[in-house]
């Protein structure tokens, strides 16, 4: 007992002397730190340069996702908020309930003009302000707009959400970009959706706000698909969703399970608005009594419609006498009927301005209402300044934005952030659509004339620009040029009266080539050089006419002996353009002429049939197949795909059905690059209906493997398309379904794993390395898949080639939930692997306290030795895991078990100068006098020798080792404790 006490005391005094040596190291560390700081200073400039380059690439990728910037629209909307309005929404019980809990949905319907968009802007502004300093909270929003239908496909909206939520561009976003950059393609909806999910997982909370769902196009069930995916994203991420819409049974049904709050302009908000607007008016017209009357009548007539209150106020404030004001007050309309009457009155006020002003106002409205996209103010000014007989734009005819607003009697408004003059509201557009023939019967013809006149300006008679700088200068000097080049033909196609200038333009080679450069140019990223010269040359008037589907123009040019088989420098013909763009009447005209070669390939080896198939133009495919000259199995030079492969990849169900009906079509033709058959393309892209069609044809072999040995089933599994997998599993004889199970586990697709297991796949199958599905899922930390495997008879104690069980793999990492799940399902915590290590050994060595606690609670033995004789306590001490050691001690760990070298936890701790551990171990019964295989005790390891006067195998005492190592304090201590200097 005395010897043991002495050894303890000596150990606890020897270890602190080591600290003094460590202090002397500090001087060296200080010098190293000085050098390091200088190096860091020198690297700052390099870092700034690299950061700038990274930021440029970051912005380029985000712009590639989508050029749409909802932030501009939001800033415009929030700037229009009347201070003090909309607070009722933020204070409402529904909003607070939505805000303060995860995975909540708040749907806010409201009649047209109720102020839904401004309320949405207020909500977004509130969220951004509240969570400004919390980077773990994500906020993304969408403003649907009837004028931006071309930007409102489901994939566009999800791409915008992804753009807003990709703060530092996670690797998944970069991978998506790099994958498609190589092919020059765009990601499909499923790819964007999956990437969005991975980005959403970054955030602790996520808010998604969608305004004006009623203004979201509903063709092809796009809106329903968008909402379905939004709700699935909510299920996955716990996102909160806020949405507005006009009253709609279809939309309301989709939100029936969430919170709801109707948006209606409150009397208080309207009063706040009125007080601000009428305060500055001259008191001789609007005195106190009249002011009160205006307030009462406007609030009464508005009937919850903020827009109507604004329009009524605009009308009332235009009155010049008190008498006219009183008359107007009596005539105020109410509700939607009142809104139409108000618009009628606005058009009457426009007519009262005089013929010249009325003509200009109607021209402004024509362009705003009928343009194919919102025009910037500068574009609109140029459009209005085009004169019929001029060959250049005379800037003296440019209207000021202020004048344009005043001419239109409150029907248009100016968005400062985006610099766009637009209609004051969606209902305004709807009003003019209903009254089109009444107000603007020749709108499309007028716009066509202006665009074509603009494109024929002398500024473009030099043809296409020869440099990027020259091209950019041309666009800057001619603001309407880009719009006119892209859209003149779209307006001409809708025009009721053909414009004779179209043929003149199409016969002008220089003007056609200049226009085609502006139409086809694509600057892919900010540093993209020579982009303006990548546009094909030798575009003809026939090419443009076919591109826009102008049948009469095509016919007129052919009568003038224009050759339809002429190609541009990309080898594209007139038929190519008509087929690609889906203009059936033009294709029919060209083929009927007998002068067109339908087999001419473009520079990628694609025929008109390939393009028609890709874009789903079924009638054109039918017309082309009717020609004996057309080979239905022709492969392009890009990836070597057939028309059927193109149609299958792009989900063109009708075209696939049509092609399969032809005996000439080979449904199993592989492409030349990937070796994929049409079925693989359809499966990889998630086109269930196309897969079903191909399988139903009876001629498709679904076992054909591509160049990476993947079958259609492999692709469906990798992408997680459960419905397609079900179709393919109906006849999957001879296929390696175990391989698909591994693929699904690797991708984290628990529903697919379950589907495969339900179809007879062995949950205990091993891969080439002896790894088992359960072990793979465990290592991937995928609790959902682990659960599915266990529920489908996966053996929790199955071993891989290293003798490791799933529990062993789980225990050594931060996988507490999986450890618990495995233990609950019968996993044995004491199975040893080939190294003799138990799950507890792995957890203890890797400092996973939760796992240690779980294992001990399920009967794990803390004293099992591995092949080197090491117990969990010894492994934990070796890694300085004090909390783990304490846990093991609480469960009866034996501290005096020796490893194969005869070493105990105390011996290891003493040698490694772990003073705190030495004290802990000694206090819990560790024997300080146990000798290891070298005859050394823990004290010997700590002091450099044995018990004061006992010699080791080399005949050395603790005193001689302390003296040799110049441990003065230890020498003094040993002498005081009776060490013999003469031994």
Secondary structure, DSSP 8 states (H G I E B T S, - for coil): -HHHHHHHHHHHHHGGGHHHHHHHHHHHHHHHHHHHHHHHHHHHHHHHHHHHHHHHHHHHHHHHH----HHHHHHHHHHT--TT-SHHHHHSHHHHHHHTSSS-EEEEE--TTSSHHHHHHHHHHHHHHHTTT-TTEEEEEEE--GGGGGG-SHHHHHHHHHHHH-TT--HHHHHHHHHHHHHT----HHHHHHHHHHHHTT-SEEEEEEE-GGGS--GGGHHHHHHHHHHHHHHHH--EEEEEESS-HHHHHHTTTSEE------HHHHHHHHHHHHTTS-TTTS-HHHHHHHHHHHHHHHTT-HHHHHHHHHHHHT--SHHHHHHHHHT---HHHHHHHHHHHHHHHHHTT-HHHHHHHHHHHHHHHH-SS--BHHHHHHHHH--TT-SS--GGG---HHHHHHHTTTSEEEETTTTEEEES-HHHHHHHHHTHHHH-TTHHHHHHHHHHHHHTSGGGTT-S-SSHHHHHHHHHH-TTHHHHHHHHHHHHHH-SS--THHHHHHT-HHHHHHHHHHHH----STT--SGGGSS-S---HHHHHHHTT-HHHHHHHHHTT--TT---TT---HHHHHHHHT-HHHHHHHHHHS---TT---TTS--HHHHHHHTT-HHHHHHHHTSTT--TT---SSS---HHHHHHHTT-HHHHHHHHT-TT--TT---SSS---HHHHHHHHT-HHHHHHHHHTS---TT---TTS--HHHHHHHHT-HHHHHHHHTT-TTS-HHHHHHHHHHHT-HHHHHHHHHTT--TT-B-TTS-BHHHHHHHTT-HHHHHHHHHTT--TT-B-TTS-BHHHHHHTTT-HHHHHHHHHTT--TT---TTS--HHHHHHHTT-HHHHHHHHHTT--TT---TT---HHHHHHHTT-HHHHHHHHHTT--TT---TTS--HHHHHHHTT-HHHHHHHHHTT--TT---TTS--HHHHHHSSSSTT---TTS--HHHHHHHTT-HHHHHHHHHTT--TT-
